C-alpha cells in the first residue's frame, strides 16, 4: 500500500508488518520534501516515524485518545490520519503545525506548549473511569525534554492514584528538547538506556511513583514497539513505555547538526538542508542585537547571569553560554522554576537575565508576581517573540504579556522600537537594582533605527511633532508599532490634523511626561501590539482618570481573541493593526469630536471597526 492510500489508521492496520520499513522510508521522504517547501518542525518528526506507526497499529484512534506533548511531533500522526496536504503547512488556511481539533477527530488536545499532556491524560482517563468506561486507553507521547517541566511531575504523581485506568505514557527519549535535556532526570534516563548505575540496580523513578515501567525499547524497531505497546495496553493501569529515538532520523543534514538536529527549519534545499535563497547576509534580528549586547554587558559586569528554559539559541544566549559557561543556566522546560530561581539569585547579589519567549511568560505569572515583584528582586526579563509571531498560531503569539505585566506592582517594562533603543534599554534595565524589569520585542528583522525629534526629561522620545504646537492628536506608539505610527502621523498631518507621535520607551508604569502630554491633547490614540484593553492603554486611562482632563482616549490593538496562523503581515492586517487602520480610526473619531458628539473612550480593532 502506498502512502497516498492511507487516509486513516484503519488502513494502516491492514498493512503487512514486512511492508512497514518501506512505508517509514516513504514518510521520511514526504516530510523532508514537504517541510523544506514551507518550513516547520522537521527533526522531531523524523524521529517518531516508527513510533507513530506502532501507536496507530496497536491503538484505535480516535476511540483511544492519542495526545502529543509537545504537539510539534504530530506531523506523522497527521499524515496517517488523512491529512497529507502539506503545501500550506503553518500558513493561513493550511494545516496547523500542532494538533488541531478543527482539523480532525484524531486530535484530542491542541498541545503546543510542553509538559501539559500528562495532566490531560489524567483528566481524560479519570472521566472515563467515573463514567464506567473501561475499554479505552489514553496514549501520551511525551518527550524527555517535556519531562523537565514541573507540570509533568505533578501529573505523574497523580496518575497512579486511581487504578483500573489504561494510560500508556510513551516516553520519547531522544536526549533533547530544543537544547540537550538537562538535570538529574537526563542522567537517570541515560542510566536506564545503558542499563548501568542506580537505574539498573534498583527501581527507577517511574516505578517509585507507582507506575509500571517497560523498556528501554528501540524506537525505530516497529515490531518491538508494537509488542511492547500491546503489552502496555493489556496491563490496564498507568504504565511508562521508555522508547529511545533519534531526532532527525534518516536525514543526513539533520544528524550532522549538533545544535538542534533541525528542530525547526525554514524553507530550505531538501538535498543539503541549507536555507533556500541567494545566500546573502540577512538583516539582523531583534534576537541578534540582544545577543550581542548581553554578552558585552556581561564582560563588564561579573554579577550578570543568564537563564533560559531550553531555548538558548532561539533567545540569543548561545554566545553568552560560550563566553561565560559558569554564568549560564539552562533549567529545561521550566519557566516557573527559572523565575523563582532568578529571584533567589537576585537576593544573593547577582543580576539574573531570564530570556524566554513572550508566550511562555504566561506560565510563570505567579512567580513573576509573588516571587520576583513582591520581593523587589532585580531580575530582568527579556521577552522574545512579543506581539504577533506568525505561523505557529494562536498559542505562540506573544500578545498577552503587556496585559499581564501591567498588573504587577513595581515592574518596569520597556518596549524598544529599534536596535539602538534595544541596546539602550537593556543597559538601563541592568542598572536597576531595586525592582524587576522587562524588555519585550518581536520576531524577525529589526529594521533601520528610528530617529527621535527630542527626548523628554523622563526618557520618552518624541518622534513626530505637530506643526505650530497643535494639540489635536497624540499617537502613543509602543515598541514595534512606532514605524506604522509615524506613517499614520504623517498621513494625518497631510489631512489637516495636528499630530504628535511619542515613543514612551519605558511603557509601564506610565511616565509623567506621557500623562502631561496626553492631558493637553483632544485625542490620545494608543497603538500597541498587545490585546485591546490591556497594557499601556489601561495605564494611561488610569492616570488620566485622576485629572480633570477632557482628553478622549482610544486604542488600536489586537482583538481579544485567539488569532490564527499566517504570516506576521497577514495576521496584523486581519487584526486591523496597520498604518491605514490607525488613520481610518483616528479620522472617524476626530469627526465625532469636531461635531461635538458625546465623547466616550473606545477600543477599536478590525473585528469591531471604528465608531460610526
C-alpha positions as CSV (number, residue, x, y, z in Angstrom):
1,X,0.0,0.0,0.0
2,X,1.3,3.4,-1.0
3,X,1.4,6.3,1.5
4,X,-1.2,8.2,-0.5
5,X,-3.6,5.3,0.0
6,X,-3.6,5.7,3.8
7,X,-6.4,8.0,4.9
8,X,-7.0,6.6,8.3
9,X,-5.3,4.3,10.9
10,X,-7.7,1.5,9.8
11,X,-5.8,1.3,6.5
12,X,-2.5,1.2,8.4
13,X,-3.5,-1.8,10.4
14,X,-4.1,-3.8,7.2
15,X,-0.5,-3.4,6.0
16,X,1.7,-6.5,6.5
17,X,4.5,-5.8,9.0
18,X,7.1,-6.6,6.3
19,X,6.0,-3.5,4.4
20,X,6.5,-1.1,7.3
21,X,10.2,-0.3,6.8
22,X,9.4,0.9,3.2
23,X,6.4,2.9,4.5
24,X,8.6,4.5,7.1
25,X,11.1,5.5,4.4
26,X,8.3,7.0,2.3
27,X,7.1,9.0,5.2
28,X,10.5,10.5,5.9
29,X,10.9,11.4,2.2
30,X,7.4,13.0,2.3
31,X,8.4,15.0,5.4
32,X,11.7,16.3,4.0
33,X,10.3,17.2,0.6
34,X,7.2,19.0,2.0
35,X,8.6,20.7,5.1
36,X,11.5,22.0,3.0
37,X,9.0,24.0,1.0
38,X,7.1,25.5,3.9
39,X,9.3,25.4,7.0
40,X,8.3,23.7,10.2
41,X,9.4,21.2,12.8
42,X,11.3,18.6,11.0
43,X,13.9,16.8,13.2
44,X,11.4,15.7,15.9
45,X,9.0,14.2,13.3
46,X,11.7,12.3,11.5
47,X,12.5,10.7,14.9
48,X,8.9,9.4,15.6
49,X,8.0,7.7,12.3
50,X,8.2,4.1,13.5
51,X,6.8,5.1,16.9
52,X,3.7,6.7,15.4
53,X,3.2,3.8,13.1
54,X,3.2,1.4,16.0
55,X,0.9,3.5,18.1
56,X,-1.7,3.6,15.4
57,X,-1.5,-0.1,14.7
58,X,-1.9,-1.1,18.4
59,X,-4.4,1.5,19.5
60,X,-7.7,2.6,17.8
61,X,-7.7,6.4,17.4
62,X,-10.0,8.3,17.9
63,X,-11.7,5.8,20.3
64,X,-8.4,5.6,22.1
65,X,-7.2,9.1,22.8
66,X,-3.7,9.9,21.4
67,X,-2.1,13.0,22.9
68,X,1.2,14.5,21.8
69,X,3.5,16.6,24.1
70,X,4.8,18.7,22.5
71,X,2.4,18.8,19.6
72,X,5.1,19.7,17.1
73,X,6.0,16.0,16.8
74,X,2.5,15.2,15.4
75,X,3.2,15.6,11.7
76,X,3.4,11.8,11.1
77,X,0.2,11.4,13.1
78,X,-1.4,13.9,10.7
79,X,-0.2,12.0,7.7
80,X,-1.6,8.7,9.0
81,X,-5.0,10.3,9.8
82,X,-5.8,11.6,6.4
83,X,-4.0,14.9,6.3
84,X,-1.4,14.7,3.6
85,X,-2.0,18.2,2.1
86,X,1.1,19.9,3.5
87,X,1.5,22.6,0.8
88,X,0.1,25.2,3.2
89,X,1.6,23.8,6.4
90,X,1.6,26.6,9.1
91,X,0.2,29.1,6.5
92,X,-3.0,30.9,6.6
93,X,-5.8,28.5,5.9
94,X,-3.5,25.5,5.9
95,X,-2.6,22.7,8.3
96,X,-1.6,23.7,11.8
97,X,1.9,22.8,12.9
98,X,0.3,21.3,16.0
99,X,-2.7,19.1,16.8
100,X,-5.9,20.9,15.9
101,X,-9.4,19.9,16.9
102,X,-10.8,21.7,14.0
103,X,-8.7,19.6,11.6
104,X,-9.5,16.1,12.8
105,X,-11.3,14.0,15.3
106,X,-8.0,12.3,15.9
107,X,-6.6,15.5,17.5
108,X,-7.8,15.4,21.1
109,X,-5.8,18.2,22.6
110,X,-4.4,21.3,20.9
111,X,-1.0,20.8,22.5
112,X,1.6,23.3,21.5
113,X,3.2,24.2,24.9
114,X,5.2,21.5,26.7
115,X,4.6,19.4,29.8
116,X,0.8,19.5,29.9
117,X,-0.1,16.3,28.2
118,X,0.1,14.0,31.2
119,X,-2.4,16.2,33.1
120,X,-4.7,15.9,30.1
121,X,-4.3,12.1,30.2
122,X,-5.1,12.0,33.9
123,X,-8.2,14.1,33.3
124,X,-9.5,12.1,30.3
125,X,-8.9,8.7,32.0
126,X,-10.4,9.8,35.3
127,X,-13.5,11.0,33.4
128,X,-13.8,7.6,31.7
129,X,-13.3,5.8,35.0
130,X,-16.0,7.8,36.7
131,X,-18.4,7.1,33.9
132,X,-17.7,3.3,34.0
133,X,-15.8,3.3,30.6
134,X,-13.1,0.5,30.9
135,X,-12.3,-0.4,27.3
136,X,-10.5,2.7,26.1
137,X,-6.9,3.8,26.5
138,X,-5.2,7.2,26.7
139,X,-1.8,7.2,24.9
140,X,0.6,10.1,25.6
141,X,3.7,10.7,23.6
142,X,5.9,12.9,25.8
143,X,9.4,13.9,25.1
144,X,12.2,13.6,27.7
145,X,12.5,17.4,27.3
146,X,8.9,17.9,28.3
147,X,9.6,15.9,31.5
148,X,11.8,18.7,32.7
149,X,8.7,20.7,33.2
150,X,7.2,20.6,36.7
151,X,3.6,20.1,35.5
152,X,4.6,16.7,34.1
153,X,5.7,15.5,37.6
154,X,2.5,16.8,39.2
155,X,0.6,14.6,36.7
156,X,2.9,11.6,37.2
157,X,2.4,11.9,40.9
158,X,-1.4,11.7,40.4
159,X,-1.6,9.1,37.6
160,X,-1.1,6.1,39.8
161,X,-3.7,7.3,42.4
162,X,-6.7,5.7,40.7
163,X,-6.1,2.2,39.4
164,X,-8.1,0.5,36.6
165,X,-7.2,3.2,34.1
166,X,-5.4,2.4,30.9
167,X,-2.9,5.2,30.5
168,X,0.2,4.5,28.3
169,X,2.9,7.1,28.7
170,X,5.2,6.8,25.8
171,X,8.4,8.4,26.8
172,X,10.1,9.5,23.6
173,X,13.7,9.8,24.8
174,X,15.9,11.5,22.2
175,X,18.1,13.4,24.7
176,X,16.8,16.8,23.6
177,X,14.1,19.3,23.9
178,X,15.3,22.2,21.7
179,X,18.6,22.1,23.5
180,X,20.0,19.0,25.1
181,X,17.9,17.7,28.0
182,X,19.4,18.8,31.4
183,X,19.3,17.9,35.0
184,X,19.2,14.7,37.1
185,X,16.4,13.3,35.0
186,X,18.6,13.3,32.0
187,X,21.3,11.4,33.9
188,X,18.7,8.9,35.2
189,X,17.4,8.2,31.7
190,X,20.9,7.8,30.4
191,X,21.5,5.1,33.0
192,X,18.2,3.4,32.1
193,X,19.2,3.4,28.5
194,X,22.6,2.0,29.3
195,X,21.4,-0.5,31.9
196,X,24.0,0.8,34.3
197,X,24.2,2.8,37.5
198,X,21.4,3.3,40.0
199,X,18.8,2.9,37.3
200,X,19.8,-0.7,36.8
201,X,20.4,-1.6,40.5
202,X,17.1,-0.6,41.9
203,X,13.6,0.6,40.9
204,X,13.6,3.5,38.5
205,X,11.9,6.8,39.3
206,X,8.7,5.9,37.5
207,X,8.3,2.6,39.5
208,X,8.9,4.5,42.7
209,X,6.0,6.7,41.8
210,X,3.8,3.7,41.5
211,X,3.8,3.3,37.7
212,X,4.7,0.3,35.7
213,X,7.8,0.6,33.5
214,X,8.6,-1.1,30.2
215,X,11.8,-0.5,28.3
216,X,14.0,0.9,27.1
217,X,12.8,0.0,23.6
218,X,14.4,0.8,20.3
219,X,12.1,3.5,18.9
220,X,12.9,2.5,15.3
221,X,12.1,-1.2,15.6
222,X,8.4,-1.3,14.7
223,X,7.9,-5.0,15.7
224,X,9.4,-4.4,19.2
225,X,7.4,-1.3,19.6
226,X,4.1,-3.0,18.6
227,X,4.8,-5.9,21.0
228,X,5.6,-3.6,23.9
229,X,2.7,-1.2,23.3
230,X,0.3,-4.2,23.2
231,X,1.7,-5.4,26.5
232,X,1.3,-1.9,28.0
233,X,-2.3,-1.8,26.7
234,X,-3.1,-5.1,28.3
235,X,-1.8,-4.1,31.7
236,X,-4.9,-1.9,32.3
237,X,-3.2,0.6,34.6
238,X,-0.8,3.6,34.1
239,X,2.5,2.4,32.5
240,X,5.6,4.2,31.2
241,X,7.0,2.8,27.9
242,X,10.5,4.1,27.6
243,X,11.3,4.5,23.9
244,X,14.7,5.6,22.6
245,X,14.6,7.5,19.3
246,X,17.0,9.6,17.2
247,X,16.0,13.1,16.4
248,X,16.5,13.8,12.7
249,X,16.5,10.0,11.9
250,X,17.2,9.2,8.3
251,X,18.2,12.7,7.1
252,X,21.9,13.3,7.0
253,X,21.9,17.1,7.3
254,X,19.8,16.9,10.5
255,X,22.1,14.2,12.0
256,X,25.1,16.4,11.2
257,X,23.6,19.4,13.1
258,X,24.9,19.1,16.6
259,X,22.9,22.2,17.7
260,X,19.3,21.1,17.4
261,X,19.0,18.3,14.8
262,X,16.9,20.5,12.6
263,X,14.3,21.0,15.3
264,X,12.7,23.7,13.3
265,X,13.6,24.8,9.8
266,X,12.6,27.5,7.3
267,X,12.3,27.0,3.6
268,X,15.4,25.0,2.5
269,X,17.1,22.9,-0.1
270,X,15.9,19.4,0.8
271,X,19.2,17.8,-0.5
272,X,21.6,19.9,1.6
273,X,19.4,21.2,4.3
274,X,20.7,24.8,3.6
275,X,18.3,27.7,3.7
276,X,16.8,28.5,0.3
277,X,17.7,31.7,-1.4
278,X,20.8,33.6,-2.7
279,X,22.8,33.1,0.5
280,X,23.1,36.9,1.0
281,X,23.5,38.0,4.6
282,X,20.1,38.6,6.2
283,X,19.3,41.6,8.2
284,X,20.0,41.4,12.0
285,X,17.1,40.4,14.1
286,X,15.9,41.6,17.5
287,X,17.4,38.5,19.0
288,X,20.8,39.1,17.3
289,X,21.0,42.6,18.8
290,X,20.2,41.3,22.3
291,X,22.7,38.5,21.9
292,X,25.5,41.0,21.2
293,X,24.6,43.5,23.9
294,X,24.1,41.0,26.7
295,X,27.5,39.4,26.1
296,X,29.2,42.8,26.0
297,X,27.4,43.8,29.3
298,X,28.5,40.5,31.0
299,X,32.1,41.3,30.1
300,X,31.8,44.5,32.1
301,X,29.7,43.1,34.9
302,X,30.6,39.8,36.7
303,X,27.2,39.8,38.5
304,X,25.2,39.3,35.3
305,X,23.9,35.7,34.9
306,X,21.8,34.5,32.0
307,X,18.9,31.9,32.3
308,X,17.0,30.1,29.6
309,X,14.3,27.5,29.6
310,X,15.7,25.0,27.0
311,X,15.9,27.7,24.3
312,X,19.5,29.2,24.4
313,X,19.8,29.5,20.6
314,X,16.3,31.0,19.8
315,X,16.6,33.5,22.6
316,X,20.1,34.6,21.7
317,X,22.1,33.2,24.6
318,X,24.4,30.8,22.7
319,X,27.3,33.3,22.6
320,X,26.8,34.2,26.3
321,X,26.9,30.5,27.2
322,X,30.2,30.0,25.3
323,X,31.8,33.1,26.8
324,X,30.6,32.6,30.4
325,X,29.6,28.9,30.9
326,X,29.7,29.3,34.7
327,X,27.2,32.1,34.5
328,X,24.8,30.5,32.1
329,X,21.9,28.2,33.3
330,X,19.5,26.2,31.2
331,X,16.7,24.9,33.5
332,X,14.9,22.9,30.9
333,X,11.3,23.5,30.0
334,X,10.6,25.0,33.4
335,X,9.8,28.7,33.2
336,X,8.2,28.8,36.7
337,X,11.4,27.4,38.2
338,X,13.5,29.8,36.1
339,X,11.8,32.9,37.5
340,X,11.8,31.9,41.2
341,X,15.4,30.7,40.9
342,X,16.2,34.1,39.4
343,X,14.6,35.8,42.4
344,X,16.8,33.8,44.7
345,X,19.9,34.7,42.8
346,X,19.0,38.4,42.7
347,X,18.5,38.4,46.5
348,X,22.0,36.9,46.8
349,X,24.0,39.6,44.9
350,X,23.6,38.7,41.2
351,X,21.6,40.3,38.4
352,X,19.8,37.5,36.5
353,X,18.6,38.0,33.0
354,X,15.8,35.5,32.1
355,X,15.4,35.2,28.3
356,X,12.2,33.4,27.2
357,X,9.5,33.6,24.6
358,X,6.8,36.1,25.4
359,X,4.1,33.4,25.2
360,X,5.9,31.3,27.9
361,X,5.7,34.1,30.4
362,X,2.0,33.2,30.7
363,X,3.1,30.1,32.5
364,X,5.1,31.9,35.2
365,X,2.8,34.8,36.1
366,X,2.5,33.7,39.7
367,X,6.3,33.5,40.1
368,X,6.7,37.0,38.5
369,X,4.1,38.4,40.8
370,X,4.8,36.7,44.1
371,X,8.5,35.7,44.0
372,X,10.0,38.5,41.9
373,X,7.9,41.6,42.3
374,X,6.8,41.0,45.9
375,X,10.5,40.7,46.9
376,X,11.5,43.7,44.7
377,X,14.1,41.4,43.0
378,X,16.4,42.9,40.5
379,X,15.6,40.4,37.7
380,X,15.5,41.4,34.1
381,X,13.1,39.5,31.8
382,X,13.8,39.5,28.1
383,X,10.6,38.6,26.2
384,X,11.5,37.5,22.7
385,X,8.7,37.0,20.0
386,X,6.4,39.5,21.7
387,X,3.3,40.5,19.7
388,X,2.3,38.7,16.5
389,X,4.7,35.8,15.6
390,X,3.1,34.2,12.6
391,X,3.0,30.6,11.5
392,X,2.9,28.9,15.0
393,X,-0.5,30.4,15.5
394,X,-2.7,31.2,18.5
395,X,-0.6,29.5,21.2
396,X,2.6,31.3,20.2
397,X,1.6,34.9,19.5
398,X,3.2,36.9,22.3
399,X,0.1,39.2,22.7
400,X,-0.7,38.7,26.4
401,X,2.4,40.0,28.1
402,X,1.6,43.7,28.3
403,X,-1.8,42.9,29.8
404,X,-0.3,40.6,32.4
405,X,2.6,42.8,33.3
406,X,0.6,46.0,33.8
407,X,-1.0,44.3,36.8
408,X,2.4,43.6,38.5
409,X,3.4,46.3,41.1
410,X,6.8,47.8,40.7
411,X,7.6,46.1,37.4
412,X,9.2,48.4,34.8
413,X,8.6,47.4,31.2
414,X,10.5,48.7,28.1
415,X,9.5,48.2,24.5
416,X,12.4,49.2,22.2
417,X,11.5,50.5,18.7
418,X,14.8,49.7,17.0
419,X,18.3,48.3,17.6
420,X,19.6,51.5,19.2
421,X,16.8,51.6,21.8
422,X,17.1,47.9,22.5
423,X,20.8,48.3,23.4
424,X,20.0,51.4,25.4
425,X,17.0,50.0,27.3
426,X,18.8,46.7,28.1
427,X,21.6,48.6,29.8
428,X,19.1,50.8,31.6
429,X,17.3,47.6,32.9
430,X,20.6,46.1,34.1
431,X,21.2,49.3,36.1
432,X,18.0,48.9,38.1
433,X,18.9,47.3,41.5
434,X,15.7,47.6,43.4
435,X,12.9,46.3,41.1
436,X,12.2,43.9,38.3
437,X,12.5,45.0,34.7
438,X,11.3,43.6,31.4
439,X,12.1,44.2,27.8
440,X,9.7,43.0,25.1
441,X,10.5,42.8,21.4
442,X,9.2,41.0,18.3
443,X,10.3,38.3,15.9
444,X,12.3,38.9,12.7
445,X,14.4,41.7,11.3
446,X,14.8,44.8,13.5
447,X,15.0,47.3,10.6
448,X,16.7,50.7,10.5
449,X,16.9,52.9,13.5
450,X,14.1,55.5,14.0
451,X,15.5,58.9,15.0
452,X,13.8,61.0,17.7
453,X,13.0,64.7,17.4
454,X,13.7,65.2,21.1
455,X,13.9,63.3,24.4
456,X,11.7,64.4,27.3
457,X,13.1,64.5,30.9
458,X,11.8,61.1,31.9
459,X,13.2,59.4,28.8
460,X,10.2,59.4,26.4
461,X,11.0,60.2,22.8
462,X,9.0,62.5,20.6
463,X,9.3,61.0,17.1
464,X,7.0,63.5,15.3
465,X,5.9,66.9,16.4
466,X,2.7,68.7,15.4
467,X,3.3,71.9,13.4
468,X,2.8,75.1,15.3
469,X,2.3,73.1,18.5
470,X,-1.2,72.0,17.6
471,X,-2.6,69.8,20.3
472,X,-5.1,67.8,18.2
473,X,-4.0,64.1,18.3
474,X,-1.3,62.4,20.3
475,X,-0.3,58.9,19.0
476,X,1.4,56.8,21.6
477,X,3.4,54.1,19.8
478,X,4.6,51.0,21.7
479,X,7.7,49.4,20.5
480,X,7.1,47.6,17.2
481,X,4.3,50.0,16.3
482,X,6.5,53.1,16.1
483,X,7.1,52.7,12.4
484,X,3.4,52.3,11.5
485,X,2.5,55.2,13.9
486,X,4.9,57.5,12.1
487,X,3.4,56.6,8.7
488,X,0.0,57.3,10.2
489,X,1.0,60.5,11.8
490,X,2.4,61.9,8.5
491,X,-0.8,60.9,6.7
492,X,-3.0,62.6,9.4
493,X,-0.9,65.8,9.1
494,X,-1.4,65.7,5.4
495,X,-5.2,65.8,6.1
496,X,-5.0,68.8,8.3
497,X,-5.0,67.1,11.7
498,X,-2.2,68.2,14.0
499,X,-0.4,65.0,15.2
500,X,2.3,64.3,17.6
501,X,3.9,60.8,17.9
502,X,5.6,59.7,21.1
503,X,7.5,56.6,22.0
504,X,7.5,56.2,25.8
505,X,10.3,53.7,25.6
506,X,9.6,52.6,29.1
507,X,5.9,51.9,28.8
508,X,5.0,50.6,32.2
509,X,4.4,52.2,34.6
510,X,3.2,55.2,32.6
511,X,5.6,58.1,32.9
512,X,4.7,61.7,33.9
513,X,5.6,63.2,30.6
514,X,3.1,61.0,28.8
515,X,0.4,61.9,31.2
516,X,1.1,65.6,30.8
517,X,1.2,65.4,27.1
518,X,-2.0,63.3,27.0
519,X,-3.9,65.8,29.1
520,X,-3.0,68.6,26.6
521,X,-4.4,66.8,23.5
522,X,-8.0,66.4,22.4
523,X,-7.5,62.8,21.4
524,X,-4.9,60.3,22.5
525,X,-4.5,57.2,20.4
526,X,-2.6,54.2,21.8
527,X,-1.2,51.8,19.2
528,X,0.2,48.6,20.7
529,X,0.8,45.1,19.6
530,X,-1.0,43.5,22.6
531,X,-4.6,42.8,23.4
532,X,-7.1,45.6,23.5
533,X,-8.0,46.9,26.9
534,X,-4.6,45.8,28.4
535,X,-1.1,47.1,28.5
536,X,-0.2,50.8,28.3
537,X,-3.7,51.9,27.3
538,X,-5.0,50.7,30.6
539,X,-2.2,52.6,32.4
540,X,-2.9,55.9,30.6
541,X,-6.6,55.5,31.3
542,X,-6.0,55.1,35.0
543,X,-3.6,58.1,35.1
544,X,-6.0,60.4,33.2
545,X,-8.9,59.4,35.5
546,X,-7.1,61.2,38.3
547,X,-7.0,64.5,36.3
548,X,-9.7,66.9,35.1
549,X,-8.6,66.4,31.5
550,X,-11.3,66.2,28.9
551,X,-9.0,64.2,26.6
552,X,-10.6,61.4,24.7
553,X,-8.8,58.1,24.6
554,X,-8.9,55.3,22.1
555,X,-6.6,52.3,21.4
556,X,-5.9,50.4,18.2
557,X,-4.6,47.0,19.3
558,X,-5.1,43.3,18.7
559,X,-8.6,41.9,19.4
560,X,-9.0,39.8,22.5
561,X,-9.2,36.6,20.5
562,X,-7.0,33.6,19.7
563,X,-5.6,34.8,16.4
564,X,-5.0,32.1,13.7
565,X,-1.7,31.3,12.0
566,X,-0.4,33.1,8.9
567,X,2.5,35.4,8.1
568,X,3.1,38.3,10.5
569,X,1.8,40.7,7.9
570,X,-1.3,38.7,7.2
571,X,-2.2,38.4,10.9
572,X,-1.6,42.2,11.6
573,X,-3.7,43.2,8.5
574,X,-6.5,40.9,9.5
575,X,-6.5,42.2,13.1
576,X,-6.6,45.8,11.9
577,X,-3.2,46.8,13.2
578,X,-1.8,48.7,10.2
579,X,-1.0,52.4,9.5
580,X,-4.1,52.6,7.3
581,X,-6.3,51.3,10.1
582,X,-4.8,53.8,12.5
583,X,-5.5,56.7,10.1
584,X,-9.1,55.4,9.5
585,X,-9.8,55.0,13.2
586,X,-8.4,58.4,14.1
587,X,-10.3,60.2,11.3
588,X,-13.6,58.6,12.3
589,X,-13.1,59.6,15.9
590,X,-11.9,63.1,15.0
591,X,-15.1,63.7,13.1
592,X,-17.1,62.9,16.2
593,X,-15.1,65.3,18.3
594,X,-15.4,68.0,15.6
595,X,-19.2,67.6,15.6
596,X,-19.2,67.9,19.4
597,X,-20.9,64.5,19.8
598,X,-20.6,62.8,23.2
599,X,-17.0,61.7,23.8
600,X,-16.5,58.2,25.1
601,X,-13.3,56.1,25.4
602,X,-13.3,53.4,22.7
603,X,-11.3,50.5,21.7
604,X,-11.1,49.7,18.0
605,X,-9.9,46.7,16.1
606,X,-10.8,45.3,12.7
607,X,-13.2,43.0,14.4
608,X,-15.3,45.8,15.7
609,X,-14.4,48.6,13.3
610,X,-14.2,52.3,14.2
611,X,-17.2,54.1,15.8
612,X,-19.7,55.4,13.3
